[in-house]
């Protein structure tokens, strides 16, 4: 990858300053040696120049390091935002184009009631997908501005997950295996809690979908409700494990990607879990695939 002009300029400026510093330091020491001073005074002056110069050089190098770190951070953020815009543009255009096609078909052709109902349902599905995308973008914005207010209520875990899994199995058309190791109640924001689980299920469907489906385990300890969401795909490379919960992060190239998404799903799930005083993490597994653990305290 080619270096940005700003980076090259900073490198050249830093190299020039360091060379000039060494050059003038050499001349100062040489001038001191040629002056009419006692050897003891000369030695003292040389050590003083070297000491103060070393401190200045260390500060200069530290400053250059901080500048380059900042530049790299800004470049990475700009690249992520560019990827996000490419992704969002694609995600917005797809349901809009699909709905336009469905409506044009309904308008221009004489169809049976069964076919009309099928096209209308497809249009509704695409509209729901568009609504979900917009809601994710707005949610990410609210999280950035810390404007989210929790509405806590009592949630029956068994009925909550049974209903949630039934909806997701129908929507994603993939087997989702649900296992209860512990049931009971959890006082939480039901919508936020559902968003966390749905985002993790959708992430497993997009990136880890196999004939084994998705496995969800609901259990816990005396103090925490613990949910495991496991898939059996390729898993997440170790070098990306710390970055997956950041905003706009996607492990694929946006221009050649084969899956849909905006890079906000895991970010929202992570931030929502924090808002519930819980913890979301990726667990190490011996079998292929990814396993996410949600841990939320009972109140």
SELO-248900 format. One line per field, with one value per residue: x, y, z of N, C-alpha, C in turn; residue in three letters. Coordinates in steps of 0.02 Angstrom, whole numbers, plus 50000, padded with zeros to 5 digits. Last residue first. Example, Ala and Ser with C-alpha at 12.3 -4.5 7.8 and 13.67 -1.06 7.14 Angstrom:
REM SELO-248900
nu	50642,50660;
nv	49888,49716;
nw	50354,50390;
cau	50684,50615;
cav	49947,49775;
caw	50357,50390;
cu	50645,50660;
cv	50002,49835;
cw	50394,50390;
type	SER,ALA;
//
This chain:
REM SELO-248900
nu	48455,48588,48700,48742,48841,48858,48982,48999,49100,49129,49221,49285,49328,49377,49368,49357,49225,49201,49080,48998,48922,48819,48745,48676,48774,48846,48753,48760,48890,48878,48778,48840,48949,48885,48822,48894,48931,48829,48782,48791,48929,49034,49135,49205,49202,49238,49320,49283,49264,49221,49179,49097,49155,49214,49216,49328,49457,49508,49513,49598,49695,49624,49476,49332,49249,49189,49052,48959,48911,48826,48799,48749,48713,48682,48647,48726,48726,48730,48739,48671,48590,48552,48628,48608,48681,48637,48685,48746,48765,48809,48860,48938,48900,48758,48726,48797,48730,48603,48634,48676,48557,48471,48531,48519,48380,48333,48383,48310,48179,48185,48294,48264,48269,48228,48185,48209,48324,48464,48487,48405,48440,48398,48458,48400,48418,48354,48280,48266,48130,48110,48206,48162,48043,48090,48175,48081,48004,48103,48150,48033,48002,48121,48131,48028,48074,48016,48101,48165,48219,48354,48398,48534,48627,48765,48809,48832,48703,48640,48707,48665,48528,48530,48576,48472,48364,48402,48393,48258,48200,48245,48177,48047,48050,48066,47943,47853,47886,47846,47708,47679,47708,47609,47491,47502,47493,47362,47287,47379,47397,47439,47558,47589,47585,47665,47787,47810,47827,47945,48036,48038,48090,48222,48272,48267,48354,48477,48512,48554,48668,48750,48766,48827,48952,49007,49009,49101,49216,49233,49255,49376,49456,49453,49515,49643,49681,49682,49785,49892,49901,49933,50057,50128,50126,50195,50322,50358,50369,50475,50577,50582,50619,50746,50811,50811,50893,51011,51044,51076,51189,51277,51299,51357,51471,51538,51559,51645,51754,51791,51828,51939,52026,51986,51975,51967,51894,51884,51780,51672,51665,51628,51502,51439,51448,51366,51245,51222,51203,51095,50997,50993,50941,50816,50756,50750,50664,50547,50522,50500,50385,50296,50286,50228,50104,50051,50039,50031,50109,50027,50042;
nv	49561,49469,49524,49435,49388,49299,49239,49158,49065,49005,48868,48705,48675,48739,48915,49059,49180,49349,49434,49554,49588,49714,49827,49862,49925,49814,49771,49878,49863,49737,49760,49860,49784,49685,49774,49855,49818,49798,49671,49517,49437,49446,49582,49667,49788,49769,49626,49574,49601,49760,49887,49990,49989,49836,49702,49653,49668,49558,49464,49466,49371,49250,49245,49160,49028,48958,48887,48855,48956,48997,49089,49077,49174,49187,49289,49287,49234,49097,49075,48998,48981,48933,48917,48884,48852,48844,48721,48622,48667,48840,49005,49108,49232,49245,49179,49253,49375,49338,49312,49439,49512,49447,49480,49622,49638,49587,49685,49796,49753,49735,49773,49666,49539,49376,49214,49049,48912,48829,48768,48743,48766,48765,48780,48821,48800,48933,49046,49172,49175,49060,49078,49198,49156,49058,49132,49211,49115,49059,49168,49199,49082,49078,49203,49332,49486,49636,49785,49949,50042,50158,50271,50342,50436,50444,50465,50335,50284,50353,50295,50164,50187,50228,50109,50022,50080,50056,49915,49895,49949,49858,49744,49786,49793,49659,49611,49678,49619,49489,49510,49548,49429,49345,49406,49386,49247,49230,49298,49316,49468,49564,49697,49823,49823,49718,49761,49876,49819,49743,49846,49919,49824,49814,49942,49945,49840,49896,50022,49996,49917,50005,50105,50033,50001,50126,50173,50082,50112,50241,50210,50142,50246,50333,50252,50242,50378,50399,50312,50367,50490,50446,50389,50501,50576,50490,50491,50624,50628,50539,50610,50723,50667,50618,50740,50802,50711,50727,50860,50853,50764,50830,50948,50895,50835,50952,51019,50929,50933,51068,51072,50988,51054,51229,51317,51394,51281,51159,51098,51176,51144,51009,51024,51095,51004,50900,50967,50990,50854,50811,50900,50863,50733,50766,50841,50744,50648,50727,50755,50625,50589,50688,50657,50530,50565,50646,50557,50383,50246,50110,49940;
nw	51930,51854,51723,51579,51450,51305,51199,51043,50943,50779,50702,50747,50921,51030,51058,51158,51137,51140,51244,51337,51491,51573,51593,51484,51413,51368,51273,51183,51135,51070,50975,50899,50849,50777,50675,50591,50465,50376,50254,50163,50078,49993,49934,49859,49920,50053,50106,50276,50406,50467,50576,50617,50786,50861,50883,50816,50864,50924,50819,50712,50732,50731,50628,50672,50578,50477,50569,50666,50810,50960,51097,51263,51403,51572,51707,51867,51996,51988,51809,51659,51501,51344,51189,51021,50868,50698,50574,50508,50381,50418,50433,50477,50431,50442,50563,50656,50640,50685,50819,50859,50840,50930,51054,51052,51038,51158,51245,51200,51230,51371,51490,51633,51741,51705,51769,51706,51677,51616,51501,51354,51184,51015,50855,50704,50531,50431,50383,50433,50473,50549,50647,50707,50768,50857,50939,51009,51077,51159,51232,51309,51378,51460,51529,51551,51613,51679,51620,51584,51468,51455,51334,51245,51214,51179,51054,51012,51023,50920,50811,50820,50795,50662,50604,50640,50572,50440,50442,50470,50354,50260,50305,50285,50147,50115,50166,50083,49961,49988,50000,49870,49803,49859,49820,49683,49676,49723,49630,49476,49380,49252,49269,49317,49457,49499,49442,49515,49642,49622,49587,49706,49793,49739,49759,49900,49937,49872,49922,50053,50034,49961,50056,50159,50097,50074,50207,50262,50192,50244,50377,50364,50317,50426,50520,50463,50468,50606,50642,50574,50643,50772,50747,50706,50827,50913,50849,50863,51004,51023,50958,51043,51164,51125,51097,51223,51290,51215,51242,51376,51363,51275,51346,51463,51412,51369,51489,51555,51467,51482,51615,51611,51525,51513,51357,51225,51103,51044,51111,51071,50937,50948,51005,50903,50796,50845,50851,50717,50678,50755,50703,50569,50585,50642,50541,50437,50492,50504,50370,50320,50396,50354,50216,50222,50278,50176,50066,50119,50036,49957,50000;
cau	48445,48520,48684,48705,48834,48826,48950,48994,49054,49134,49164,49279,49297,49420,49336,49401,49258,49211,49148,48994,48985,48842,48796,48640,48721,48876,48769,48697,48873,48927,48768,48779,48961,48921,48787,48867,48984,48857,48795,48762,48877,48980,49105,49202,49187,49170,49326,49286,49325,49200,49227,49115,49108,49219,49163,49262,49428,49500,49469,49540,49717,49648,49550,49361,49274,49262,49083,49010,48904,48881,48777,48801,48687,48734,48617,48723,48723,48685,48762,48693,48606,48532,48621,48601,48664,48661,48644,48736,48709,48823,48803,48953,48970,48795,48696,48813,48801,48612,48608,48723,48618,48457,48525,48583,48425,48316,48404,48383,48197,48168,48258,48306,48244,48282,48168,48192,48271,48434,48520,48400,48447,48393,48447,48427,48403,48412,48275,48331,48159,48068,48210,48225,48041,48040,48205,48134,47973,48063,48194,48067,47956,48100,48182,48029,48073,48031,48041,48173,48152,48330,48366,48490,48559,48743,48789,48887,48756,48619,48713,48736,48550,48507,48615,48540,48363,48397,48456,48308,48186,48266,48250,48070,48038,48119,48007,47852,47895,47917,47747,47668,47748,47681,47506,47501,47555,47418,47288,47332,47422,47379,47538,47587,47550,47595,47756,47800,47771,47883,48021,48017,48022,48177,48266,48230,48281,48450,48489,48495,48612,48728,48740,48760,48907,48997,48968,49033,49186,49222,49195,49318,49447,49427,49446,49603,49677,49635,49718,49870,49887,49871,50003,50117,50098,50125,50284,50349,50321,50410,50557,50567,50555,50694,50802,50775,50825,50977,51027,51018,51131,51252,51270,51296,51420,51519,51517,51581,51719,51770,51771,51883,51998,52020,51947,52019,51896,51935,51847,51691,51680,51692,51554,51444,51483,51436,51275,51236,51254,51160,51013,51016,51007,50864,50768,50788,50732,50578,50534,50556,50447,50315,50311,50294,50149,50062,50086,49999,50105,50067,50000;
cav	49618,49472,49511,49493,49380,49358,49232,49221,49059,49059,48911,48762,48655,48688,48850,49013,49126,49292,49415,49513,49579,49647,49808,49819,49967,49859,49728,49864,49923,49748,49708,49876,49845,49666,49724,49885,49822,49866,49697,49582,49440,49401,49543,49598,49787,49791,49685,49564,49564,49700,49834,49988,50013,49906,49739,49638,49723,49618,49452,49510,49440,49276,49243,49227,49061,48963,48909,48805,48932,48962,49085,49060,49147,49177,49251,49309,49306,49127,49063,49051,48955,48982,48888,48935,48824,48885,48776,48612,48621,48773,48962,49040,49214,49274,49157,49182,49371,49358,49259,49384,49531,49446,49410,49589,49663,49553,49616,49796,49769,49679,49806,49699,49608,49425,49283,49096,48959,48863,48739,48779,48723,48802,48732,48852,48769,48895,48979,49154,49229,49072,49018,49197,49209,49040,49082,49243,49159,49016,49137,49249,49106,49021,49181,49259,49444,49566,49747,49881,50031,50089,50264,50284,50459,50422,50525,50383,50257,50365,50367,50178,50161,50275,50170,50009,50078,50125,49949,49870,49979,49928,49744,49771,49854,49706,49586,49691,49692,49503,49486,49596,49489,49328,49401,49454,49281,49198,49322,49281,49411,49534,49630,49813,49875,49720,49698,49881,49865,49711,49793,49952,49848,49756,49916,49995,49835,49830,50016,50038,49891,49941,50121,50061,49949,50080,50207,50086,50046,50232,50249,50107,50187,50355,50272,50182,50344,50437,50303,50300,50489,50483,50348,50447,50604,50507,50428,50596,50670,50524,50544,50730,50702,50571,50691,50834,50722,50661,50840,50893,50749,50763,50951,50935,50793,50900,51050,50946,50870,51042,51112,50972,50989,51173,51294,51396,51342,51205,51068,51174,51212,51026,50988,51124,51068,50887,50941,51048,50896,50778,50900,50930,50743,50724,50872,50805,50629,50698,50809,50665,50549,50684,50722,50538,50520,50674,50613,50447,50290,50172,50000;
caw	51975,51879,51794,51605,51522,51335,51265,51081,51000,50828,50713,50700,50858,51000,51048,51123,51174,51095,51224,51276,51454,51558,51644,51532,51441,51417,51330,51219,51173,51123,51026,50937,50886,50837,50715,50652,50515,50380,50320,50174,50129,49973,49987,49836,49849,50038,50064,50204,50390,50430,50562,50546,50736,50846,50917,50789,50825,50966,50875,50709,50726,50795,50635,50666,50637,50476,50507,50648,50741,50927,51027,51214,51339,51521,51653,51797,51989,52037,51877,51702,51568,51396,51256,51074,50933,50753,50600,50580,50391,50391,50417,50500,50425,50386,50500,50647,50626,50616,50777,50862,50803,50858,51032,51063,50986,51096,51253,51197,51161,51326,51435,51584,51737,51701,51749,51759,51657,51672,51559,51418,51243,51079,50911,50765,50596,50452,50352,50405,50433,50491,50605,50670,50719,50807,50894,50969,51027,51115,51182,51269,51327,51417,51482,51562,51553,51693,51639,51610,51495,51463,51399,51255,51222,51245,51091,51010,51067,50990,50823,50826,50859,50714,50596,50663,50645,50464,50426,50517,50420,50255,50303,50354,50186,50097,50192,50155,49969,49974,50059,49924,49789,49866,49892,49710,49655,49758,49699,49520,49419,49281,49250,49245,49420,49521,49421,49443,49630,49643,49540,49644,49803,49741,49691,49861,49950,49858,49853,50041,50074,49932,49990,50170,50121,50019,50157,50288,50185,50173,50359,50390,50275,50361,50531,50473,50403,50564,50670,50557,50571,50760,50774,50659,50766,50927,50857,50796,50969,51053,50933,50972,51159,51147,51044,51167,51313,51217,51174,51355,51406,51258,51279,51468,51443,51321,51438,51585,51478,51417,51593,51654,51505,51544,51421,51276,51143,51017,51117,51141,50956,50916,51042,50970,50792,50829,50912,50761,50647,50764,50775,50587,50554,50680,50607,50428,50475,50564,50417,50294,50399,50425,50237,50192,50313,50243,50064,50106,50093,49952,50000;
cu	48399,48514,48609,48685,48802,48817,48923,48957,49056,49082,49179,49217,49291,49393,49385,49366,49305,49252,49147,49066,48972,48906,48822,48686,48680,48823,48802,48709,48808,48909,48815,48767,48900,48936,48821,48837,48960,48915,48827,48780,48853,48922,49047,49166,49181,49152,49256,49299,49332,49263,49193,49162,49139,49172,49168,49205,49355,49463,49456,49496,49660,49667,49572,49437,49305,49291,49159,49042,48961,48863,48835,48769,48746,48703,48668,48684,48713,48676,48712,48720,48625,48545,48606,48588,48663,48638,48678,48694,48695,48761,48827,48899,48986,48863,48736,48785,48823,48685,48617,48700,48669,48519,48514,48581,48494,48362,48391,48410,48273,48190,48247,48262,48290,48250,48230,48175,48256,48382,48493,48436,48445,48395,48451,48408,48438,48395,48337,48332,48222,48099,48168,48232,48104,48038,48155,48163,48026,48031,48155,48109,47989,48054,48158,48074,48077,48023,48063,48106,48149,48261,48336,48464,48509,48673,48764,48871,48815,48672,48694,48747,48623,48529,48596,48583,48433,48398,48456,48375,48238,48256,48278,48146,48061,48112,48064,47918,47896,47932,47821,47708,47740,47725,47580,47520,47559,47484,47346,47338,47367,47401,47475,47561,47539,47554,47682,47767,47757,47822,47955,47997,47995,48104,48218,48219,48240,48375,48454,48467,48548,48666,48712,48728,48835,48946,48955,48986,49114,49190,49180,49253,49385,49412,49414,49529,49633,49626,49666,49800,49861,49852,49935,50061,50082,50091,50210,50308,50306,50355,50488,50542,50534,50625,50747,50761,50782,50904,50990,50995,51069,51189,51239,51260,51353,51464,51494,51534,51649,51729,51745,51821,51937,51986,51991,51988,51949,51940,51902,51763,51704,51714,51623,51499,51490,51476,51349,51265,51272,51216,51082,51035,51035,50935,50820,50805,50776,50650,50570,50574,50508,50379,50335,50326,50220,50111,50101,50050,50071,50056,50044;
cv	49598,49533,49512,49478,49443,49343,49299,49207,49124,49049,48964,48804,48716,48664,48802,48945,49086,49240,49355,49498,49534,49646,49737,49795,49928,49902,49768,49821,49914,49807,49719,49825,49863,49727,49706,49833,49853,49871,49766,49606,49511,49401,49501,49553,49716,49786,49705,49630,49553,49667,49777,49930,50010,49925,49815,49677,49713,49674,49515,49507,49490,49350,49277,49222,49129,48994,48911,48822,48886,48945,49058,49056,49136,49143,49247,49261,49330,49202,49094,49027,49012,48950,48943,48899,48880,48854,48816,48667,48607,48730,48896,48990,49142,49242,49183,49155,49299,49356,49275,49325,49475,49463,49405,49518,49630,49574,49576,49725,49768,49692,49753,49737,49647,49494,49327,49164,49005,48912,48770,48739,48765,48752,48770,48807,48804,48862,48938,49086,49208,49124,49028,49136,49207,49092,49062,49194,49189,49057,49091,49217,49157,49044,49126,49229,49371,49524,49675,49851,49959,50088,50194,50281,50402,50447,50510,50443,50305,50340,50384,50252,50175,50253,50221,50071,50065,50127,50020,49905,49959,49964,49815,49771,49845,49772,49634,49669,49710,49577,49499,49576,49541,49389,49386,49454,49352,49231,49293,49309,49378,49469,49608,49744,49856,49768,49696,49818,49872,49754,49758,49899,49882,49777,49857,49970,49885,49824,49949,50027,49931,49915,50059,50078,49975,50027,50163,50119,50045,50165,50243,50144,50148,50296,50295,50199,50281,50404,50338,50287,50420,50482,50381,50401,50548,50535,50441,50531,50644,50564,50524,50664,50709,50603,50641,50783,50752,50668,50774,50874,50786,50747,50884,50938,50830,50856,50998,50975,50883,50978,51087,51010,50971,51108,51239,51381,51337,51270,51117,51149,51216,51097,51006,51091,51102,50952,50928,51025,50955,50822,50869,50934,50811,50733,50833,50837,50691,50679,50784,50722,50590,50644,50721,50604,50527,50631,50642,50503,50356,50214,50062;
cw	52032,51925,51808,51677,51550,51409,51288,51147,51040,50883,50766,50716,50812,50933,51015,51117,51129,51133,51177,51254,51394,51518,51634,51588,51492,51451,51386,51280,51212,51167,51085,50992,50929,50880,50780,50699,50580,50428,50318,50245,50140,50023,49961,49885,49822,49964,50042,50169,50315,50405,50525,50528,50666,50789,50905,50822,50807,50930,50917,50771,50724,50790,50699,50676,50622,50538,50513,50581,50726,50855,50986,51145,51293,51460,51596,51753,51917,52026,51925,51769,51613,51464,51306,51140,50985,50819,50655,50611,50465,50403,50385,50484,50447,50376,50440,50582,50614,50595,50704,50819,50803,50817,50957,51034,50991,51039,51189,51200,51152,51255,51381,51535,51692,51696,51749,51730,51716,51646,51623,51472,51306,51137,50977,50824,50654,50519,50367,50370,50397,50445,50541,50625,50675,50751,50840,50918,50980,51060,51135,51214,51281,51361,51434,51508,51573,51630,51652,51631,51520,51493,51403,51326,51235,51261,51161,51053,51069,51039,50895,50841,50871,50783,50650,50658,50673,50540,50453,50506,50471,50322,50300,50358,50258,50135,50177,50187,50043,49983,50049,49986,49844,49854,49903,49784,49682,49741,49738,49590,49458,49315,49286,49223,49347,49478,49439,49415,49555,49628,49558,49592,49740,49748,49688,49790,49912,49875,49840,49971,50064,49968,49957,50103,50127,50037,50096,50237,50207,50158,50285,50372,50298,50315,50465,50482,50409,50496,50627,50582,50550,50687,50761,50682,50716,50865,50869,50799,50899,51018,50959,50942,51086,51143,51062,51112,51257,51239,51172,51284,51384,51298,51260,51400,51449,51349,51387,51533,51506,51424,51526,51633,51546,51523,51448,51345,51197,51056,51093,51149,51029,50935,51014,51011,50860,50828,50903,50828,50691,50735,50787,50660,50572,50652,50646,50496,50469,50551,50479,50342,50376,50432,50310,50215,50288,50282,50132,50105,50073,50014,50000;
type	UNK,UNK,UNK,UNK,UNK,UNK,UNK,UNK,UNK,UNK,UNK,UNK,UNK,UNK,UNK,UNK,UNK,UNK,UNK,UNK,UNK,UNK,UNK,UNK,UNK,UNK,UNK,UNK,UNK,UNK,UNK,UNK,UNK,UNK,UNK,UNK,UNK,UNK,UNK,UNK,UNK,UNK,UNK,UNK,UNK,UNK,UNK,UNK,UNK,UNK,UNK,UNK,UNK,UNK,UNK,UNK,UNK,UNK,UNK,UNK,UNK,UNK,UNK,UNK,UNK,UNK,UNK,UNK,UNK,UNK,UNK,UNK,UNK,UNK,UNK,UNK,UNK,UNK,UNK,UNK,UNK,UNK,UNK,UNK,UNK,UNK,UNK,UNK,UNK,UNK,UNK,UNK,UNK,UNK,UNK,UNK,UNK,UNK,UNK,UNK,UNK,UNK,UNK,UNK,UNK,UNK,UNK,UNK,UNK,UNK,UNK,UNK,UNK,UNK,UNK,UNK,UNK,UNK,UNK,UNK,UNK,UNK,UNK,UNK,UNK,UNK,UNK,UNK,UNK,UNK,UNK,UNK,UNK,UNK,UNK,UNK,UNK,UNK,UNK,UNK,UNK,UNK,UNK,UNK,UNK,UNK,UNK,UNK,UNK,UNK,UNK,UNK,UNK,UNK,UNK,UNK,UNK,UNK,UNK,UNK,UNK,UNK,UNK,UNK,UNK,UNK,UNK,UNK,UNK,UNK,UNK,UNK,UNK,UNK,UNK,UNK,UNK,UNK,UNK,UNK,UNK,UNK,UNK,UNK,UNK,UNK,UNK,UNK,UNK,UNK,UNK,UNK,UNK,UNK,UNK,UNK,UNK,UNK,UNK,UNK,UNK,UNK,UNK,UNK,UNK,UNK,UNK,UNK,UNK,UNK,UNK,UNK,UNK,UNK,UNK,UNK,UNK,UNK,UNK,UNK,UNK,UNK,UNK,UNK,UNK,UNK,UNK,UNK,UNK,UNK,UNK,UNK,UNK,UNK,UNK,UNK,UNK,UNK,UNK,UNK,UNK,UNK,UNK,UNK,UNK,UNK,UNK,UNK,UNK,UNK,UNK,UNK,UNK,UNK,UNK,UNK,UNK,UNK,UNK,UNK,UNK,UNK,UNK,UNK,UNK,UNK,UNK,UNK,UNK,UNK,UNK,UNK,UNK,UNK,UNK,UNK,UNK,UNK,UNK,UNK,UNK,UNK,UNK,UNK,UNK,UNK,UNK,UNK,UNK,UNK,UNK,UNK,UNK,UNK,UNK,UNK,UNK,UNK,UNK;
//
